[in-house]
Amino acid sequence: ERWPSASFGLDKSQLHALQTALTNEVALIQGPPGTGKTYIGLKVMRLLLANQEPRIFDPKNPILVVCYTNHALDQFLEGILKFNRSGIIRVGGRCKSKKLEQYTLKNRREKNSMFQRVKDDIEDAKRSLIKPSKMLHASNQCIVSLVQLERVILPRLFQQFSFNALTRKLDELRNEVDLSTLDRADVIGMTTTGAARCRNILNKLPIKVVVVEEAAEVLEAHIITSMPKSTEHLILIGDHQQLKPSPNVHELATKMNLEISLFERLVRNNLPYAKLTCQHRMKPRIADLLRPHIYETLTDNKNVKEYEDIRGVDKSVFFISHQHKEDMIVNGKTKRNQHEAEFIVALCKYLLLQEYKPSQITILTTYTGQLLALKNIINKRAVELEDVYVTVVDNYQGEENDIILLSLVRSNESGSIGFLEVHNRVCVALSRAKKGLFCIGNMKLLQKESNVWYTIVKSLEEDQLIGNGLALKCGN
């Protein structure tokens, strides 16, 4: 009740999410596609940082930010940079962001003079071991005599002992330097893998708040191992109706429920959570593909109603249905459909002729076999498409583009639709486009084998957004 009356420029669902994050020890924020999960996550971070007690000499209570992928971590930390330019430390060696280079733990560590001195000593010790090592190698080839070898064996043993001691000292010093550096941070950013690897260090830091982005895509065990013992406040941001965690052993997912994330389990067990309801990404007709059968309460922000139509085509959203069979790939579980690959490449070429930039178009598919088929055609016969991003749906969660070209691949007599039966994947595939979505697949098969696809196809038929071919239109 003591919450300020100001809305902070947020809609009702966003404000509720903000309140939930700040007033619950375990806070869940569900964000359907395009509703601004990262945006709200950054608002939460800004408020948490602004309300930290100022500590000049004592160690701070850093906030730990954990993401499933390096790409997501870089994006989130770049957002924090806009309001905190000094207190971020990014842990891990796979940072691709130039903006974050100076904020990496490695960069901070290298600037420590004591660490650098021990590192130089190790390099000297390495060099002193090279000659004896070469002689040992030569003795194996019977080039160096035993008499010569005896002269270097004993000194080499002492040098090796010294080298090993220096290496141990460097490791100890690295941990000390890392601990003292992280102690002074406002925000520590890690992937789930990095957090598990650095668990010993994290447990020595007074971390109270842990924020996990794309939490519904992370295995429950990975979130638990990311939490230091000192954790008092856990904020999970994600969407259990998009991609689930994927254990390496499929049987563990299906029989032992390892694909159920901590986020989804808490939602299923009726822990109160906040749900963002207004999407800012998709043209309303694209969002209609997800509602009400996947998201009952999804509404459209004003900006998406003002998007222009896609140039050169009759409809900005259209599904092309066909009966061409998928191809079998020898010695592989993946699938491909050559007809769809040819169609998608031709359509992409056409859209580039309408003066769309390659960066405005993404080609998505549901199978790695089809990804390879598409890249093969582009490399051999469509080099003008080399700057168009081509990937599988599972690698594109959290991303978006103006135009999405989607190949669904499955078309057979056996009635098997594989991945396309999984609602979460369908949700991700159909929610990446902002202004134009063009999808090709065997819609009769999908409609027959899946209730979700049945609803989608019926809706498309009512609006005449499905057919055997896509009608082109001259903008002039």
JODA-V147841 format. One record per helix or strand. SS is the DSSP state (H for helix, E for strand). FROM is the first residue (numbers start at 1). TO is the last residue. If there is no record, write none. Layout:
ss:SS from:FROM to:TO
ss:SS from:FROM to:TO
This chain:
ss:H from:12 to:23
ss:E from:26 to:31
ss:H from:37 to:50
ss:E from:63 to:67
ss:H from:70 to:81
ss:E from:88 to:90
ss:H from:98 to:103
ss:E from:104 to:104
ss:H from:105 to:110
ss:H from:113 to:140
ss:H from:146 to:183
ss:E from:187 to:191
ss:H from:192 to:197
ss:H from:199 to:202
ss:E from:209 to:212
ss:H from:215 to:217
ss:H from:220 to:226
ss:E from:233 to:238
ss:H from:250 to:256
ss:H from:262 to:268
ss:E from:274 to:276
ss:E from:278 to:279
ss:H from:284 to:287
ss:E from:299 to:300
ss:H from:302 to:306
ss:E from:313 to:313
ss:E from:317 to:321
ss:E from:327 to:328
ss:E from:335 to:336
ss:H from:338 to:353
ss:H from:358 to:360
ss:E from:361 to:365
ss:H from:368 to:381
ss:H from:383 to:385
ss:E from:389 to:392
ss:H from:393 to:395
ss:E from:401 to:407
ss:H from:418 to:421
ss:H from:423 to:429
ss:E from:433 to:441
ss:H from:443 to:449
ss:H from:451 to:462
ss:E from:466 to:467
ss:E from:472 to:472
